[in-house]
Amino acid sequence: MTVQPVNLSGLDLRTEIDRLRIERKAVILAHYYQKPELQDLADFVGDSLELSRKAAATDAEVIAFCGVKFMAETAKILSPEKIVVLPDVNAGCSLEDSCPPEKFAAFRAVHPEHIALTYINCSTEVKALSDVIVTSSSAETILAQIDPAQKIIFGPDRHLGGYLNRKFNRDMLLWPGVCIVHEAFSETELLKLKIKHPHAPIAAHPECPPAIVDHADYVGSTSGILNYAKAMDSAGLGGTLIVATEPHIIHQMQLAMPEKTFIGAPGADGNCNCNICPYMALNTLEKLYLSLRDLTPRVEIEEGLRLQAKRSLDRMLEMAGGTVGKGDLGRR
């Protein structure tokens, strides 16, 4: 069957989205890496797990998650009674793609003495195969509670796992996945930028390669980087910050701190274009409107699988306490 294109010309999308938000009893979530126009109309903007927890605490009947597939799935795991829609069903994640469940299960079978400490950027199926899920804001707190003698598989992000290995003198077995966005930053171009702005600190996400992280004054989650920017004045760090993560976070920084200057860390071509997440960019105002209008594409998870995945998330929340969505990996 041929799908006919939808003519949305003449519609005031912002007004229509607000109308549907009320009619559907919906809450709209936008990750920090979404386009500014989606961030500006969302009920909540933040990191993925933080958003899912906020949505679960509302009385909304529909969650429209402007993010990527694993984020919307996490929202469904925590709110099974709610309808969860993702504006573009093809909004995936390179880290999730790097770790197919069947290969992860086989890898675990070869290393039965290891527990699986797994980054939240993975599929529901991989979460179900894991012992504890971590976020970039909870990983340090959780790892500190695990006996140093315990063997650990960490996946799917080898850069985050490697950062934790170095910081904690651990020897976790790392799954070889990377985030294509954070992998694209160039050390050479970053150093050129630092020469131009010698007094500007560098804040980096731990998904960045070691060559980038090693130059950072601060390493932390997206929320942590935002908090670091807000604390620059009191720390005497001046008014310019170089940001080594997906550049759409800078929108929130500019809204909160218009007097400061935020510069996205460059890619190999000397600019930030290659560091825009192509998956996050698939979501648009038009697709958000259609997802609220038609309540599709819906995220559906078989109940047995959902409960298995929820166990690893619950374990994270137990071990992380109040740090999830609020903290970071700390200053270097």
N, C-alpha and C positions, 0 to 999 in steps of 0.2 A: 504494500500500500504506500502510495506517495504522500508524504506529509506536506501539506500546503503551508507556505510561509504565512506568518501572522502579521497583519498590518496594524501597527500600533501608532501610526502617524496621527497626530491631532490629540493624542492622550497626554494629559499632564501626569506623568508617571509618579512623581512624588505625591501628588494628591490622591491618585488611585491606590498607591501602596499604603498610604495612611488610612484610606477608607477600608481596604481589605484587612489591614492590621486589626482594626476594631471589629469588623464583621466576623472575621475568623477567630477572634480572641487569640491573636498570634503575638509572639515575641520574636523580634528580629535581632539576630546576633551577627556581628561582623568581627572577623579576626583583624589584628593590626596590619596584616599584609594585604587587606582588601583596598580597592580603589577608594579615594577620599569620599566620593559621592555615596558609596555604600556605608562607610564608617559614619558619615554625617546623619544618616537617617535611622541607624540602628538604635535599638533600645539599650544594648550593651556592646561595648567594644573591648576586646582583650585577648588574652591567650586562650588556646583551645579548651583546656579543661576548666579553667576559670569560667568561661562562657557557659559550658554545659552545666556546671553546678549552679550558676545564677539562674539559668532557664528552668532547671529542675525545682528551684525554690519558688517559682512564680505559679500563678493559677492559670497560666496560658494553656490553651488546648492545642496550639500549633507552634512549633519551633521552626522558623526559617533561618537556616544556618548559612550565612555567607562566609564560606571557608572552603575546605576540601573534604573529601569523602570520609576519611578516618575521623575527622572532627564531628561531622554529622552523625556518624555511627556511635561515637562516644556519647553524644547527647541522647541517642535512642537507648543506649545501654542504661543510662541513668534515669531516663524518663520513658519507660516502655508504654505508658498509657497515653502519651502525647503523640500527635502526628508530627513527624520530622521531615522537612523537605530541604533539598539541596538545589539551589537555582540551576546549576549545570551538573548533570550526572557524570560528566567526564572530568570533573575537577578532582584529580587524583593527587598523588604525592610520590616523588622519586624514591623517598625512603621506604614507603609502603611497597612500591613496585620492586624494590631491590630484595625484598624478603618474602618470597612466596611461602604460604603456610606449609605446603608439602615438603619443601626443602628445609624449612626451619624445623619441622618435626623430625626429619631424618637426621639433621645436625644434632638435635637434642638427644636422639637415640644413640648416637655415637659417643656422646659425652654424658652418660647417665649420672655421674657424680657431680655435675654442675647444676646449679639453679639458674633460671633464666630471669635476668633483670632486664626488662625490655622498655625501650623508649616509646612513649605514647604515639609517636608517628608510625603506626603500623596498623594492619587490618584487624578486624574483630577476631578473625580466626587465629592470628598470631597472639593476640591478647589472651585468647582462651588457652593457648599452649604455654603461656608464661606464668611465672610464680609471682612476680611483682612488677607492676608498671611504674615508670618514673617519668617525670617531666624535667625540663631543664631547671625548673625552680625547686624541685624536690629531690633531685638525684643525689646531691651531696648529703643531705640529711638522712636519706634512706641507706646509702652505701655505708655511712659511718656506723650504722646499727648492725651491719652484717659481719660476722666473725671473719677476721682476716684469713683464717685457714679455709674458709668455705670457697670452693671453686665456683666461678660465675661465668655465664655466657652473657655478654652485653650486645644488644642489637637494637635496631638495625643500623644506627649511626656510629661508624667507627671513629669519627672525630670527637664526638661527645664522649664516647667510651675511652678513647685515648687520653683526653683531657683529664678525666676522672682517674685513670690509671696513674698518670704522672703526678697528679695532685695528692693522691692518697697512697702512692707507692703500692698499687695493686697490680695484679697480673690477670685481669679479666680477659677472657677469650672473646675477641671482637668479631662480630658479623661485619662483612666488608661493604656496608651500604654508606652512601653519602647523600647529602642534600645538594641538588644541582645548583641551587641559588648560592649557597654559602661556599660551595666549591669553586665558584667563578671569580671570587675576589683575587686580586693580583698583589702579591707582596711587593713587587717592583713599583707598581703604580701607587700603592699605599705609602711607600717610603718617599716617593716624589711628592705626594700630597702632604706628608708630614713636614717635608722641607719648606713647603709654602706656608704651613701653619704650625710652626715649631712648638707653640705653647698650647695647642689644642690636644686634649687627651683623646684616646681611641677607646671606644666601647665596642666589644665584639661578642657575638653569640657563640657559644661553644660548639655549634655545628660547623664553624669555620675550621679550615685546616690549621695545623700547628704553626705554620709560617705566618699566619695572620694573628692567631691567638697570642703568640709569643711577643708581639708588638703592642698588645692591648694593655691599657691602664686598668681596664675593668672588663671582666668576662661574666656574662650572665644571661638569663632568659630575656625575652622581649620585654616583659613587664619590668624586669630588673634594670634593663638598659634605660627604659623610660624613667624609672625612679632615680637612677644615677644622674640623668640629665637634670632632673628637678633639684637634685642636691648639689649641683655644681657650684652655685653661689656660696653656700655655707662652707663648702670645702675649699674655697679659694681657687677654683679651677678655671676661672675666666668664663667667657661667654660663647666659646666655639667648641663644638664636639664633632669628632669624626665617628660615623656610625657604620659598623660592619655587620649589617644584617639587611634583610629585605627592606628597600627604601621607603615603602609606604608607612612604616612606623613613624617616619619623620613628620607626617601629617599631624599625628597626635602631639608630637613635641612642639610643632609650630603653633598649634592651637593653645597649648598650655603655657608656652614660653615664647611669645612672639618677639621678645627682645633679644633672643639668643640666635646663634647661627649654627645650623646643623648641616653637615656635609656627608653625603653618602660615600662610603669607601668605594673605590673604583674597581672595575673589572679589568681584564687584560687589554681592552681597547681604550682604557683611560676614562671611561664614564660608567654610569650605573645601569645602563639599559639592559645589560646581560644579567643583572642581579634582580630583575623583577620576576617574581614567580609566575611562570606561564600558566600553571594550574589555577592559582588564585585569580589570575586575570580573566579566566573564563566566565566568572560571575559578573553580571551586569544588572543595571536597573531594570531593563526589559525582562530579563530572565527571572529576576526576583518577583516582579509583578506577575508574570505568568505562573510561577510556582505557587504564589499565594492565591491566585484566581482559580487554578485547577487542582491545587494540592498535589502536585506532582513536580518533579520526580520524588517519590517517597522513599525513605530509608526504612527497610524492613529487615529484621533479624530474627531468625528462628529462636524460640525461647530457650531451648537447652543450650545453644551456643551463647546466647546473651548472658545467661547465668554463669557459664564458665568464664566468659570474658570479664564479667563484673567482679568475680572473685579476685582477680589480679588487680583490678582498680580499687576495690575495697581495701585490699592489703596495703596498697600505696597510701590511701587516705589515712589508714590506721598508723602507719609508720611516719608519715610526713607531718601529721598534726595540723597546725595552722599554716604551714609554709606553702602549700600548693597554690599557685596563682598569685602569690604575694611576694615570695622571696626571689632568690637568685643563687648563682654559684659563688658569689663572693668576690671580693677584690683580690687581685693578684699581688 
